[in-house]
Structure formats: C-alpha cells, structure tokens
C-alpha cells in the first residue's frame, strides 16, 4: 500500500479502486491526532481501512509519535487491535 503523506493538506492519502481514501490528522507536540477518515461514496471495504490504519500506525512507530484517535472508527480500530495500544499517550484509555 502506497501511502502519501500530504503535509500541506494534513492528511494521509491512498488510492483505492473506488477512489482516494484520506485520513486527516493534526500535530501537537509529539502527538498525532487522527481526526477523520474520508472515503468515496459507496465505499464499503472495511478491510482496506483496517490495512490503511495499520500502515499509519507503522509510520507513527517510525516517527516516534503518540496517536490520539479522535474519529470513532479509529478508536474502534484500537479496541480491535490491542497490539497498537502502546502508541496511545499516557492516560488515554480506549
């Protein structure tokens, strides 16, 4: 999966067969706040979203960032994948 980090638009972008999928973010100190997932209309591939979020978590590991999930779908990802809970900042429970 080829993820483009569009720092000007503050979003991760990836092309899917249905169109472009984006995950919007914002930075504060050493934390990345994942604020929204934008998908094309009639996009129902949840496995694609899960794989995209896993790749974004790997980017956070590489950059030594903490991840704060703001969007409910991203918080649900953390609940389903407890291996990534160490990326959460201290004090945040999901």
N, C-alpha and C positions, 0 to 999 in steps of 0.2 A: 504494500500500500504506500503510495507516494503522497505524503502529507506536505503541503506548502504552508509555511508559517508567514502569513501576511501581517507583518508588524504594523503597517500603516493602518489597515482596517481592524487590527487587533482580533484576528481570527485564524484558526487553522482551517485549511481548505483541502478537500479531496474530491476527485471526480468519481462519480458512480455512474453506472449505465443510465440511470434515470435523470441525472443532472449533478450539480455541485452540492455537496454537503459541507456545511461550515459549523464550527464550534467557536463561539465568541468567548473572549476572555478579557480580563484586565489584570494588571500587576499592582501589587502594593508590597513594598519591601521585597522579601524573598518568597512571596506567596503569589500563586496564580489562581484567580477566581474564574471558574468556568461558569459563565452566565447564561448561555443559551446554545441550543442546537437548532440549526436551520436546515430543513430538508425540502426537496422538491415536492410538489403536490403528488398525492398517490404513492408516496414512498413508504413502504411497509417492511423494509428489510432491517429488522432489529439486530440480526447477527452482524450486519455491516457496521451499525452504530457501535455495537459492543467491541468489534475489532478496532474501529477507529479510536475509541476511548482507551483501549489497551495500548495502542501506539502512542497516544498522547501521554499516558502515564509513563511510558518509557522515556519520552522526551523530558518529562519532569524529573525523572531519576537522573538523566544525563546532566541536566542543568542545575541539579540540587535544589529544586523548588518544592515547596509545600503546595498541596492542591486543596482549594476550598470549593466544594461543589455547591453552587447556588441553584442551578436548574434541577427540578425534581427527578428527571430521567438520569442525570449524572449521579445524584445521591443514591438512586436505586442501583446503579452500576456498582457503587462502593459496597452496598449491602450484599449484592450477589457475588462480589469478588473480594473477599476479605484479605487476599494477599496484598492488596494495594492500600490497606488501611494505615500502613506506616507512612504514607505520603500526606496524611491529614495533619494539620497543625495540632499542637498540644491543646487539649481542652475541647476539641470538636468530636462529638460522638454521633455516629450515624447508625 
